Amino acid sequence: MAKRKMWLNELSLRIALTLSNLSILKTGKAKAIRFSTLAAICEALNCQPGDILAYAEE
């Protein structure tokens, strides 16, 4: 989002996801994400899933 100079509010409006749900995703507190949501985020940010996701062992 920083590279695209986009605020969380703008992304929320573009992908039709509530600000609170998007915030949960951004902070890493989400347990899962729908493929449709991931696709919408990637389309809005013009990126690939690997650009925003990382695997981390618990």
FIKETI-374795 format. One record per residue: residue in one letter; x, y, z of N, C-alpha, C in turn. Coordinates in pm, whole numbers. Layout:
N
+------+--------+--------+--------+--------+--------+--------+--------+--------+--------+
: bami :    nc1 :    nc2 :    nc3 :   cac1 :   cac2 :   cac3 :    cc1 :    cc2 :    cc3 :
+------+--------+--------+--------+--------+--------+--------+--------+--------+--------+
:    A :      X :      Y :      Z :      X :      Y :      Z :      X :      Y :      Z :
...
+------+--------+--------+--------+--------+--------+--------+--------+--------+--------+
//
This chain:
58
+------+--------+--------+--------+--------+--------+--------+--------+--------+--------+
: bami :    nc1 :    nc2 :    nc3 :   cac1 :   cac2 :   cac3 :    cc1 :    cc2 :    cc3 :
+------+--------+--------+--------+--------+--------+--------+--------+--------+--------+
:    M :     82 :   -118 :      0 :      0 :      0 :      0 :     87 :    125 :      0 :
:    A :    196 :    121 :     73 :    285 :    238 :     80 :    344 :    269 :    -58 :
:    K :    385 :    164 :   -130 :    441 :    186 :   -264 :    338 :    246 :   -358 :
:    R :    213 :    213 :   -337 :    105 :    264 :   -423 :     47 :    395 :   -370 :
:    K :     98 :    440 :   -255 :     49 :    562 :   -188 :   -101 :    554 :   -168 :
:    M :   -145 :    441 :   -113 :   -286 :    416 :    -91 :   -311 :    396 :     58 :
:    W :   -412 :    461 :    109 :   -450 :    447 :    248 :   -542 :    325 :    264 :
:    L :   -552 :    277 :    386 :   -637 :    163 :    417 :   -783 :    194 :    380 :
:    N :   -827 :    316 :    404 :   -965 :    354 :    370 :   -992 :    342 :    221 :
:    E :   -897 :    386 :    140 :   -915 :    380 :     -5 :   -919 :    235 :    -53 :
:    L :   -829 :    151 :      0 :   -829 :     11 :    -38 :   -959 :    -56 :      4 :
:    S :  -1007 :    -23 :    122 :  -1133 :    -77 :    171 :  -1247 :    -46 :     75 :
:    L :  -1253 :     76 :     28 :  -1359 :    114 :    -67 :  -1342 :     44 :   -201 :
:    R :  -1220 :     31 :   -248 :  -1195 :    -31 :   -378 :  -1232 :   -178 :   -381 :
:    I :  -1210 :   -250 :   -272 :  -1235 :   -394 :   -273 :  -1363 :   -434 :   -201 :
:    A :  -1438 :   -335 :   -151 :  -1566 :   -358 :    -83 :  -1549 :   -451 :     37 :
:    L :  -1450 :   -420 :    120 :  -1426 :   -494 :    243 :  -1429 :   -393 :    357 :
:    T :  -1489 :   -430 :    469 :  -1497 :   -334 :    578 :  -1358 :   -296 :    627 :
:    L :  -1347 :   -177 :    677 :  -1220 :   -127 :    727 :  -1168 :   -213 :    841 :
:    S :  -1258 :   -260 :    927 :  -1214 :   -343 :   1040 :  -1159 :   -478 :    992 :
:    N :  -1223 :   -539 :    894 :  -1173 :   -667 :    841 :  -1040 :   -649 :    768 :
:    L :  -1026 :   -541 :    696 :   -901 :   -512 :    627 :   -789 :   -485 :    727 :
:    S :   -821 :   -420 :    835 :   -724 :   -392 :    940 :   -675 :   -522 :   1005 :
:    I :   -765 :   -615 :   1026 :   -729 :   -747 :   1082 :   -632 :   -818 :    988 :
:    L :   -657 :   -810 :    859 :   -566 :   -871 :    762 :   -429 :   -803 :    765 :
:    K :   -431 :   -671 :    771 :   -306 :   -595 :    766 :   -218 :   -621 :    888 :
:    T :   -280 :   -636 :   1005 :   -203 :   -657 :   1127 :   -159 :   -801 :   1146 :
:    G :   -206 :   -890 :   1059 :   -166 :  -1030 :   1069 :   -245 :  -1111 :   1170 :
:    K :   -357 :  -1059 :   1215 :   -439 :  -1129 :   1315 :   -543 :  -1223 :   1252 :
:    A :   -554 :  -1219 :   1121 :   -653 :  -1304 :   1052 :   -605 :  -1448 :   1050 :
:    K :   -697 :  -1540 :   1066 :   -665 :  -1682 :   1063 :   -678 :  -1738 :    922 :
:    A :   -753 :  -1667 :    836 :   -776 :  -1715 :    700 :   -812 :  -1596 :    612 :
:    I :   -804 :  -1617 :    481 :   -845 :  -1515 :    384 :   -908 :  -1587 :    265 :
:    R :  -1016 :  -1534 :    216 :  -1081 :  -1593 :     99 :   -999 :  -1560 :    -25 :
:    F :   -998 :  -1653 :   -119 :   -926 :  -1629 :   -243 :   -982 :  -1507 :   -317 :
:    S :  -1112 :  -1488 :   -309 :  -1172 :  -1372 :   -376 :  -1124 :  -1241 :   -314 :
:    T :  -1105 :  -1240 :   -183 :  -1054 :  -1121 :   -115 :   -909 :  -1098 :   -153 :
:    L :   -830 :  -1204 :   -154 :   -690 :  -1194 :   -193 :   -677 :  -1145 :   -337 :
:    A :   -761 :  -1197 :   -425 :   -759 :  -1155 :   -565 :   -795 :  -1007 :   -578 :
:    A :   -894 :   -962 :   -502 :   -935 :   -822 :   -507 :   -825 :   -729 :   -457 :
:    I :   -757 :   -770 :   -349 :   -646 :   -690 :   -296 :   -534 :   -683 :   -398 :
:    C :   -499 :   -796 :   -456 :   -391 :   -798 :   -556 :   -426 :   -713 :   -678 :
:    E :   -551 :   -717 :   -720 :   -593 :   -636 :   -835 :   -584 :   -487 :   -801 :
:    A :   -631 :   -450 :   -682 :   -629 :   -309 :   -642 :   -487 :   -256 :   -625 :
:    L :   -397 :   -342 :   -577 :   -259 :   -299 :   -553 :   -165 :   -331 :   -669 :
:    N :   -220 :   -398 :   -773 :   -142 :   -438 :   -889 :    -18 :   -517 :   -846 :
:    C :    -43 :   -626 :   -773 :     65 :   -710 :   -723 :     26 :   -857 :   -732 :
:    Q :    115 :   -944 :   -691 :     91 :  -1088 :   -686 :     73 :  -1131 :   -541 :
:    P :      4 :  -1242 :   -515 :    -15 :  -1287 :   -377 :    116 :  -1301 :   -300 :
:    G :    221 :  -1347 :   -365 :    350 :  -1362 :   -299 :    411 :  -1231 :   -255 :
:    D :    364 :  -1120 :   -312 :    414 :   -989 :   -272 :    360 :   -945 :   -137 :
:    I :    246 :  -1001 :    -98 :    184 :   -958 :     27 :    169 :  -1068 :    131 :
:    L :    195 :  -1193 :     92 :    185 :  -1305 :    185 :    322 :  -1363 :    213 :
:    A :    340 :  -1412 :    335 :    465 :  -1479 :    373 :    431 :  -1594 :    466 :
:    Y :    503 :  -1703 :    453 :    483 :  -1817 :    541 :    566 :  -1797 :    667 :
:    A :    506 :  -1819 :    782 :    576 :  -1809 :    909 :    534 :  -1925 :    998 :
:    E :    629 :  -2000 :   1050 :    597 :  -2109 :   1142 :    552 :  -2051 :   1274 :
:    E :    459 :  -2121 :   1337 :    409 :  -2074 :   1466 :    495 :  -2125 :   1579 :
+------+--------+--------+--------+--------+--------+--------+--------+--------+--------+
//
